[in-house]
Amino acid sequence: MSDSRRILTERDGHVLHIVLDRADKMNAFDLQMLRELGNAFTAYEAEPELRCAVLYANGDNFTAGPTSARSDLQCDAARPYFHATASTR
């Protein structure tokens, strides 16, 4: 697994900007990216001063989806990260 970050975050007042940053791969999700996205939303939920999280992507595509048909995203290890990204305040 690469050490490069796939998700960037920046706080601007009460807003957390969360950016998909794999433009060279059409922002396709892999397990590392999903973990980082889950961590970003977990951090958002832990900060009561934050009122909004804005999710967007660098590059021409928001996301191409999973990296392949036999994706890491289909394994049981990915389930907690799907749950974390789907949670709301």
C-alpha positions as CSV (number, residue, x, y, z in Angstrom):
1,M,0.0,0.0,0.0
2,S,1.3,3.4,-0.9
3,D,2.1,6.1,1.7
4,S,0.5,8.8,-0.5
5,R,-2.7,10.4,0.8
6,R,-5.8,9.8,-1.2
7,I,-8.1,12.1,0.9
8,L,-7.2,15.8,1.7
9,T,-9.0,17.8,4.4
10,E,-9.0,21.4,5.2
11,R,-11.0,23.3,7.9
12,D,-12.5,26.6,7.1
13,G,-14.4,28.0,10.0
14,H,-17.3,25.7,10.7
15,V,-16.8,23.8,7.5
16,L,-14.6,20.8,6.8
17,H,-13.6,20.3,3.1
18,I,-12.9,16.7,2.2
19,V,-11.3,16.2,-1.2
20,L,-10.9,12.9,-3.1
21,D,-7.3,13.2,-4.4
22,R,-6.6,10.5,-6.9
23,A,-7.3,12.4,-10.1
24,D,-4.7,10.3,-12.0
25,K,-6.9,7.2,-11.2
26,M,-10.2,9.0,-11.9
27,N,-10.6,9.1,-8.1
28,A,-11.3,5.4,-8.1
29,F,-11.8,4.0,-4.6
30,D,-9.4,1.5,-3.1
31,L,-9.3,0.3,0.5
32,Q,-6.8,2.9,1.5
33,M,-8.9,5.7,0.1
34,L,-12.0,4.3,1.8
35,R,-10.1,4.1,5.2
36,E,-9.0,7.7,4.8
37,L,-12.5,8.9,3.9
38,G,-13.9,7.1,7.0
39,N,-11.2,8.7,9.1
40,A,-12.1,12.1,7.7
41,F,-15.8,11.7,8.5
42,T,-15.0,10.3,12.0
43,A,-12.8,13.4,12.7
44,Y,-15.7,15.6,11.5
45,E,-18.1,14.0,13.8
46,A,-15.7,14.4,16.7
47,E,-15.5,18.2,16.3
48,P,-18.7,19.8,17.6
49,E,-17.7,23.2,16.2
50,L,-17.9,21.8,12.7
51,R,-21.4,22.2,11.1
52,C,-20.9,21.0,7.6
53,A,-18.6,18.7,5.6
54,V,-18.3,19.3,1.9
55,L,-17.1,16.3,-0.2
56,Y,-15.6,17.0,-3.6
57,A,-12.9,15.7,-5.9
58,N,-9.8,17.0,-7.7
59,G,-9.6,16.4,-11.4
60,D,-12.3,15.9,-14.1
61,N,-14.2,13.0,-12.4
62,F,-15.8,12.8,-9.0
63,T,-15.1,9.1,-8.8
64,A,-14.9,6.1,-11.1
65,G,-16.1,3.8,-8.3
66,P,-14.1,0.8,-7.1
67,T,-10.7,0.1,-8.5
68,S,-11.7,-3.3,-10.1
69,A,-14.4,-5.9,-10.3
70,R,-12.4,-8.0,-7.8
71,S,-12.0,-5.0,-5.6
72,D,-10.7,-4.8,-2.0
73,L,-14.0,-2.9,-1.4
74,Q,-16.0,-6.2,-1.7
75,C,-14.3,-7.8,1.3
76,D,-15.5,-7.8,4.9
77,A,-12.6,-5.5,5.9
78,A,-14.2,-2.6,4.0
79,R,-17.6,-2.8,5.8
80,P,-16.7,-0.5,8.7
81,Y,-15.5,2.2,6.4
82,F,-18.7,2.1,4.3
83,H,-20.6,2.5,7.6
84,A,-18.4,5.4,8.7
85,T,-18.9,7.3,5.5
86,A,-22.6,6.7,5.6
87,S,-23.2,8.0,9.1
88,T,-24.7,11.3,9.9
89,R,-24.8,13.7,12.9
